[in-house]
Amino acid sequence: MEQYHILVDSCCDLSPEQIELMHASVAPLTITIDQREYVDNGTVDIVPYLDAMKASPLPARSACPSPELYMNDMLKSDGDCFVVTLSSRLSGSYNSAVLGREMALEVNPQKRIHVFDSESASAGETQIAMLIHDLISSKHSFDEIVTIVNKKIEGMRTLFVLDSLENLVKNGRIAKTVAAIANVLSIRPVMSDDDHGGIKMVGKGRGIKGALAQMVETIRKQTDHLAAHSKRLTISYCNCLERAEHVREMIWQKCPAIGEIIMTPTSALSSMYAYDGGIVVAF
């Protein structure tokens, strides 16, 4: 059996148990809130971190892993390497990993390294990393894995609902007046990928419960044509386990194509996007 190494950036919401099972490595991003830096290496205490974001008048800023860091991680293992990054439309992580690959190949030209732009984040990256591990376990070749995973990325859907629009306002994603009207009317948007790693709105609901119900209905519509229990879905949740469990139950009740559902809490970087109470799903 060929030996492979999985490397993900820290926007991939793998649990510590999954990281150990996959023998994966994580390249941490760094988040800055009011001059304080948080290295997303699994040690960030999420609740105080969210409190710091809420208290700051400025948006949180993130910095991707350096090409050198990626290079060193790629060369840690003797085996060939698969790298998964968050969407190149959202971060420089993909481009940094590509440069790291070029540097690693100068050191070891025989090593095969493929960098996947997930065209997603959070739960979407988790989907891709899990698929790579499954394909490695079923003894697919390097080239077969690249082909299958690229096809998965092309067809994957990512949806998310935020409990608060505050972070979108701080980051200039929506206008303050739009957010104020939405808050008065208790409207919450259902957001999705735009098929190219960007973000678009696909629906809305009254309050967080209405938006989550609309998200589940969107999942049902997009999977209705598939065989029962044929899809695996991942849920990332930001400081809201009970809400995520409720979403899981709604999906099982209303979306027969969804079989296995994997739930993981958001990392520090994913929490910057999802914010307190946010839910991200990918399938």
C-alpha positions as CSV (number, residue, x, y, z in Angstrom):
1,M,0.0,0.0,0.0
2,E,1.3,3.4,-0.9
3,Q,2.0,5.8,1.9
4,Y,0.3,9.1,2.0
5,H,0.2,12.2,4.2
6,I,-2.8,14.5,4.6
7,L,-2.2,18.1,5.4
8,V,-5.0,20.6,6.0
9,D,-5.1,24.3,7.0
10,S,-6.8,25.1,10.3
11,C,-10.1,26.2,8.8
12,C,-10.7,22.4,8.3
13,D,-12.8,21.4,11.3
14,L,-11.4,18.0,12.0
15,S,-11.7,16.8,15.6
16,P,-8.5,15.8,17.5
17,E,-9.8,12.2,17.2
18,Q,-10.1,12.5,13.4
19,I,-6.7,14.1,13.1
20,E,-5.2,11.2,15.0
21,L,-7.1,8.6,12.9
22,M,-6.0,10.1,9.6
23,H,-2.4,10.8,10.9
24,A,-3.0,14.3,9.5
25,S,-1.1,17.5,10.1
26,V,-2.7,20.9,10.5
27,A,-1.1,24.2,9.2
28,P,-2.4,26.9,11.6
29,L,-3.7,30.3,10.5
30,T,-3.3,33.2,12.8
31,I,-6.1,35.5,13.9
32,T,-5.6,39.0,15.2
33,I,-8.1,40.8,17.4
34,D,-7.2,44.2,18.8
35,Q,-3.4,43.5,18.5
36,R,-3.7,40.1,20.2
37,E,-2.7,37.1,18.0
38,Y,-4.4,33.7,18.3
39,V,-2.5,30.8,16.6
40,D,-5.2,28.4,15.5
41,N,-3.4,25.3,16.6
42,G,-6.2,23.7,18.6
43,T,-5.4,25.5,21.9
44,V,-7.6,28.6,21.5
45,D,-10.4,28.7,24.1
46,I,-13.3,29.6,21.8
47,V,-15.7,31.3,24.3
48,P,-13.3,34.0,25.5
49,Y,-12.1,34.3,21.9
50,L,-15.7,35.0,20.7
51,D,-16.1,37.5,23.6
52,A,-13.0,39.3,22.3
53,M,-14.4,39.5,18.8
54,K,-17.7,40.9,20.1
55,A,-16.0,43.5,22.3
56,S,-13.8,44.8,19.5
57,P,-15.0,47.6,17.3
58,L,-12.6,46.3,14.6
59,P,-13.0,43.2,12.4
60,A,-10.8,40.2,13.3
61,R,-8.0,39.7,10.7
62,S,-6.5,36.4,9.7
63,A,-3.1,35.5,8.2
64,C,-2.5,32.3,6.3
65,P,0.4,29.8,7.0
66,S,3.6,30.8,5.3
67,P,5.0,28.8,2.3
68,E,7.9,27.8,4.5
69,L,5.5,26.3,7.1
70,Y,3.7,24.4,4.4
71,M,7.0,23.2,2.9
72,N,8.2,21.9,6.2
73,D,4.9,20.1,6.9
74,M,4.9,18.6,3.4
75,L,8.4,17.2,4.0
76,K,7.6,15.7,7.4
77,S,6.5,12.4,6.0
78,D,8.3,10.2,3.5
79,G,5.0,9.5,1.7
80,D,3.2,11.5,-1.0
81,C,1.1,14.4,0.3
82,F,-2.4,15.7,-0.2
83,V,-3.1,19.3,1.0
84,V,-6.6,20.8,1.6
85,T,-7.0,24.5,2.0
86,L,-10.0,26.9,2.4
87,S,-11.3,28.6,-0.7
88,S,-8.7,30.7,-2.6
89,R,-11.6,33.3,-2.9
90,L,-11.5,33.7,0.9
91,S,-7.9,33.4,1.9
92,G,-4.3,33.3,0.6
93,S,-3.9,29.8,2.2
94,Y,-4.2,28.0,-1.1
95,N,-1.6,30.2,-2.9
96,S,0.8,29.8,0.1
97,A,0.4,26.0,-0.1
98,V,1.1,26.0,-3.8
99,L,4.3,28.0,-3.2
100,G,5.2,25.6,-0.4
101,R,4.7,22.7,-2.7
102,E,7.2,24.2,-5.2
103,M,9.8,24.7,-2.5
104,A,9.3,21.2,-1.2
105,L,9.8,19.7,-4.7
106,E,13.1,21.5,-4.9
107,V,14.2,19.6,-1.8
108,N,12.6,16.3,-2.9
109,P,11.7,16.2,-6.6
110,Q,10.5,12.6,-6.3
111,K,7.7,13.5,-3.8
112,R,4.2,13.8,-5.2
113,I,2.2,16.6,-3.7
114,H,-1.3,17.8,-4.7
115,V,-2.9,20.9,-3.3
116,F,-6.7,21.0,-3.3
117,D,-8.5,24.3,-3.3
118,S,-11.6,23.1,-1.4
119,E,-13.6,26.1,-2.8
120,S,-15.2,26.0,0.6
121,A,-14.3,26.3,4.3
122,S,-15.0,24.7,7.6
123,A,-17.4,21.7,7.1
124,G,-16.5,21.7,3.4
125,E,-12.9,21.1,4.1
126,T,-13.8,18.4,6.6
127,Q,-15.7,16.6,3.9
128,I,-12.7,16.7,1.5
129,A,-10.2,15.5,4.1
130,M,-12.5,12.6,5.1
131,L,-12.9,11.6,1.5
132,I,-9.2,11.6,1.0
133,H,-8.7,9.4,4.0
134,D,-11.4,7.0,2.8
135,L,-9.8,6.7,-0.6
136,I,-6.4,6.1,0.9
137,S,-7.9,3.4,3.1
138,S,-9.5,1.7,0.1
139,K,-6.0,1.7,-1.6
140,H,-6.7,4.1,-4.5
141,S,-3.7,5.4,-6.4
142,F,-2.4,9.0,-6.1
143,D,-3.9,10.0,-9.5
144,E,-7.2,8.3,-8.8
145,I,-7.5,10.2,-5.5
146,V,-6.8,13.5,-7.3
147,T,-9.5,12.8,-9.9
148,I,-12.2,11.7,-7.5
149,V,-11.6,14.5,-5.0
150,N,-11.6,17.2,-7.7
151,K,-15.0,15.8,-8.9
152,K,-16.2,15.9,-5.3
153,I,-15.2,19.6,-4.9
154,E,-17.0,20.4,-8.2
155,G,-20.2,18.9,-6.9
156,M,-20.0,19.8,-3.2
157,R,-22.5,22.2,-1.6
158,T,-21.8,24.3,1.5
159,L,-24.5,26.1,3.4
160,F,-24.4,28.2,6.5
161,V,-26.7,30.3,8.8
162,L,-25.4,32.9,11.2
163,D,-27.1,33.8,14.4
164,S,-25.7,37.4,14.3
165,L,-24.9,39.7,11.3
166,E,-22.5,41.8,13.4
167,N,-19.4,40.2,12.1
168,L,-20.5,40.6,8.5
169,V,-21.0,44.3,9.1
170,K,-17.5,44.6,10.7
171,N,-15.9,42.9,7.7
172,G,-17.8,45.1,5.2
173,R,-19.8,42.1,3.8
174,I,-23.1,43.9,4.3
175,A,-24.2,47.5,5.1
176,K,-25.1,48.6,8.7
177,T,-28.5,49.7,7.5
178,V,-29.2,46.3,5.9
179,A,-28.2,44.5,9.1
180,A,-30.3,46.9,11.2
181,I,-33.4,46.3,9.1
182,A,-32.7,42.5,9.2
183,N,-32.4,42.6,13.0
184,V,-35.6,44.6,13.4
185,L,-37.5,42.1,11.2
186,S,-35.6,39.2,12.8
187,I,-34.5,38.0,9.3
188,R,-31.5,35.7,9.0
189,P,-30.0,34.8,5.6
190,V,-29.2,31.3,4.4
191,M,-25.8,31.6,2.7
192,S,-24.1,29.2,0.2
193,D,-21.1,28.8,-1.9
194,D,-21.4,30.2,-5.4
195,D,-19.9,27.1,-7.1
196,H,-16.5,28.9,-7.3
197,G,-15.5,29.4,-3.7
198,G,-17.3,32.7,-3.1
199,I,-20.5,33.3,-1.1
200,K,-24.1,34.1,-2.1
201,M,-27.5,34.2,-0.3
202,V,-29.9,31.4,-1.3
203,G,-32.7,32.1,1.2
204,K,-33.8,33.7,4.4
205,G,-36.0,32.9,7.4
206,R,-37.6,34.7,10.4
207,G,-35.2,34.2,13.2
208,I,-32.5,31.6,13.6
209,K,-35.1,28.7,13.7
210,G,-36.7,29.8,10.5
211,A,-33.4,30.2,8.7
212,L,-32.2,26.8,9.8
213,A,-35.5,25.2,8.7
214,Q,-35.0,26.9,5.3
215,M,-31.4,25.6,5.2
216,V,-32.7,22.0,5.8
217,E,-35.3,22.5,3.0
218,T,-32.6,23.6,0.7
219,I,-30.6,20.4,1.5
220,R,-33.7,18.4,0.8
221,K,-34.3,20.0,-2.6
222,Q,-30.6,19.5,-3.6
223,T,-30.5,15.8,-2.6
224,D,-34.0,14.6,-3.5
225,H,-32.8,12.9,-6.6
226,L,-30.3,10.8,-4.8
227,A,-30.6,7.3,-3.3
228,A,-31.6,6.9,0.3
229,H,-28.7,7.2,2.8
230,S,-26.2,7.8,-0.1
231,K,-24.7,11.1,1.1
232,R,-22.5,12.0,4.0
233,L,-23.0,15.4,5.5
234,T,-20.8,17.4,7.9
235,I,-22.0,20.0,10.4
236,S,-19.6,22.5,12.0
237,Y,-21.1,24.5,14.9
238,C,-19.8,27.5,16.7
239,N,-20.5,27.3,20.5
240,C,-24.0,25.8,19.9
241,L,-23.9,22.0,20.3
242,E,-27.6,21.8,21.1
243,R,-28.6,23.8,18.0
244,A,-26.4,21.6,15.8
245,E,-28.0,18.4,17.3
246,H,-31.4,19.9,16.4
247,V,-30.3,20.6,12.8
248,R,-29.0,17.0,12.6
249,E,-32.4,15.6,13.6
250,M,-34.2,17.8,11.1
251,I,-31.9,16.7,8.3
252,W,-32.5,13.0,9.2
253,Q,-36.2,13.6,9.3
254,K,-36.5,15.6,6.0
255,C,-33.6,14.5,3.8
256,P,-33.7,10.8,3.2
257,A,-30.6,10.9,0.9
258,I,-28.4,11.9,3.9
259,G,-27.1,8.9,5.8
260,E,-24.0,9.6,7.9
261,I,-23.8,13.0,9.6
262,I,-20.5,14.1,11.2
263,M,-20.5,16.9,13.7
264,T,-17.5,18.9,14.8
265,P,-17.0,22.3,16.7
266,T,-15.5,25.1,14.7
267,S,-11.9,25.9,14.9
268,A,-10.7,29.5,15.8
269,L,-10.5,30.4,12.1
270,S,-13.9,28.9,11.3
271,S,-15.4,30.6,14.3
272,M,-14.2,33.9,12.9
273,Y,-16.5,33.2,9.9
274,A,-19.4,31.4,11.6
275,Y,-19.4,33.6,14.7
276,D,-21.2,32.7,17.9
277,G,-24.1,30.4,17.2
278,G,-23.3,29.8,13.5
279,I,-24.0,26.5,11.7
280,V,-22.1,25.4,8.6
281,V,-23.1,22.2,6.6
282,A,-21.5,20.6,3.6
283,F,-22.5,17.6,1.6
